[in-house]
Amino acid sequence: MNTKYIDLIDQTYEFPQEEFKLDQDKLRFHDIDLMDLVETYGAPLKFTYLPKISENIQKAKSWFSSAIKKHDYKGSYNYSYCTKSAHFKHVLVEALKNDVHIETSSAYDINIVENLKAEGKIGKDTYVICNGFKREEYIQNISRLINSGHENCIPIIDNYEELALLGDSIEKDFKVGIRIASEEEPKFEFYTSRLGIGYKNIVPFYEDQIKYNDKVELKMLHFFI
């Protein structure tokens, strides 16, 4: 079992990355002198290199486009930007230039979605995938978005209670996804998979709460690979 912080870093990131290089002992990121930034703004420092966002989104779309063509896959690929990675408006606006959808994980993410809709940055065809554990405020915000007519808001069910809570607040038919719990044996103490319905219980859960529920349509299964 790996237990050191460096093990978490090695598990999460790959170094060195192509964006970084050393120039006479100075670290540069996309040819930006990071020491100059630190001397100007102090440290610790976090900044966002906006061109890389669009570049990586287009790279992912290209990979899937090639794979879909190669295997004659009949479905489609929809890229969803995860708001918890960065909530800054300039980051979201950059991501949305690439015809992406939105993945939320908390109540205030829905407020962000509503503001983006009000500004015309996203429309009714934009999928809003609602992940994360859903406390009362998150449930109410999701319900408000769906009740306002955003039919492509899809809450992902993370536990056995959420569907009933959503059904009590949503006034119309709605779509849901089911998160499949990762049940593999963890190899690190930094094991974070904790939500979802166990894969052995997916069918019983569907038959008990969704199959005969005229108000609910199962739209997707959500899992990590």
N, C-alpha and C positions, 0 to 999 in steps of 0.2 A: 504494500500500500504506500503510495506517494503522499507525503504529508507536508512538504515544505512549500513556501510561497512560490519559489521558482518553478515547482512542479505545476502549480496552477497556471503560471505564465506560459510554460511550455505547452500545456494542454490547450490553452486558449488562443495563443498567437504563434505565428511562424516568423522567426527572425533569422537572418536579416530580410527585410522586405525591400522590393525594388524602388520604393519611393524615397528611401534613405540612402545617403552616401556621406562619406567623410572627405572633407577638403581641408588638408593641413590641420588635422585634429579638430576641425569644426564640423558639427553635425548639420547636414542640410536635408531639407524635406522638399521635394519637387523644386530643388535649386533655391529654396528659401533658407537663409541663414537663421537657424533657430536661436543661436546665441544673441543675435541682434534683437529678436523678439523678446527674449528673456530680459535683456538689459533695458529694453524699453518698457515692458509691461510687468516684469517681475515673474517669480515662479512660486508655486506651480502654475503652469499655464496650459490652458486648453484652447485650441482654435480649430476651425473647420476649413478645409481646403475644398471649396465648392465644386470646382471642375471635376474632382475625383468622384463626387456623388453620381453625376450623370454618366461618367465613364464606366463606373462599376455597374450601374443599372443596365446600361446598354450591353455591357459584356455578358451579364447574366441572361439577358434576353437573347443574345446571339447564341450562347451555349444551348439554351433550350430550343431555339428555332432549328438549330442544326440537328439536335437529337430527335425532335419531332419529325423532321423531314426524313432522317435516316431510318427511323423505325415505323414510319407511316402511322404515327399516333393520331387518333381522331379527335383528341381533346385539345384544349388550349392552355397556354401558360399565362397566368396573371401575376405580375409582380406587385407585392404589397409592401409599402414602406412602414416599418415598425416605429411608431412615434416615440417609444421609450428610448430608442437609440439617440434621439436628439429632438427636443421639443421646440427648438428655436425656429422662428418663422422663416428666416432666410434659408434655413436648411430644408424645411418642408416645401417652400416655394420652388427651390431648385429641384427637389425630387419630383414634384408634380409636373415639371416640364417634360417628363419622360413617360407620360400616360401610365401612371401607376395608381394603385389602389392604396387603402389605408388599413393598417392593423393597429388596434388600440389595446391598452392593458389597464386602464384606470378610468375613474369617473371623469376627471378633468380633460382626458383625451377627447371625450365626446363634445365638450365645450369647444375644443380646438376644431373639431370636425364641423360643428355648426357655424363657427366663424369663417372657416374656409368656404363653406357653402354660401354664406351671406356675401362673401367677396367674389363669388363666381369662380373660385379656384378649383372646386370640384362640383360635380353634378349628381343627379339621381342615379346615373349609371355607375357611379364609383362604388365599388365594394368597400364596406366598412366592416372588417373582421374584428370582432370584440373578444379578445382573449383575456386571460387573467382571472383571479378570484374575484367574484362579483359581490361586493357589499351593497348595502341598500342604496346608496347614492349612485353607484355604477348601474345597478338594475334600473333605477328611475331614469337615469340619463339615456340609457339604451332604449328604454321604452318610449321616452319622449321623442327620440330621433325616428323610431319606427312609426309611431303614431302620427308624426308630422308628414309621413308619406315616403320616407326613405326606405323602400322595400329591400334594397340591397345591403341593408345593415344585417349582419349575420352574427349573432352571439354564439360563441363556442362554449358548449356545456362542459364545465370542469368538474362538477360533482352532481350528486343525485338530487339535490334540492333546487338547483338553479332554474330548471325548466319550469317548475310550478310557480316560482317567484316571478319569472318573466311573464308567464301566462296570465297571472293576476293583474299585471300592470299594462300589458300590451292589448290594445283594443281591437286589433285586426289579425288576420292570418300573418304568420311570420316564418322565416327560415331560420334553421339552426345548424350548427355543426357539433360534432362530438370530439372532444380531445381524448385520444387514446393514451393511457398512462404508460410510461416507459417502465417496464418491469424487469429489465435486464440487471444482472448483478453489477453493482458499481465497482469500478476499478480505482476510484479516487475518493478521498474523503470530501472533496469539493463536488459532491453529487447534488444536482439541483432539481432533478425531475421529481415533482411531488404532487402534481395535479393530474386530473383526468379520470376516465373510467377504465378499469382494468379490461384488457382485451377479451378475457373470458366472459366478461359481463356486458359487452357491447350489445350483443343480440338480445339478451334478456331485457336490458335497459330500453332498447329500441321498441321491443314488443310491448313492454309495460307502459311506457310513457309517450311514445311517438306514433307507433303504427296505427293506432285507432284514434289518434287525436287529430280531428279535422282542422284544427287551428294551426298545426305545426307541420312544416315540411323539412325533412332531413336533406340538407344541401351538400354537406361535406364532412369528411373525417380529417381530423387534425392530429399530426404526430411529428415527432422529431426523428431525423435520420442522420 
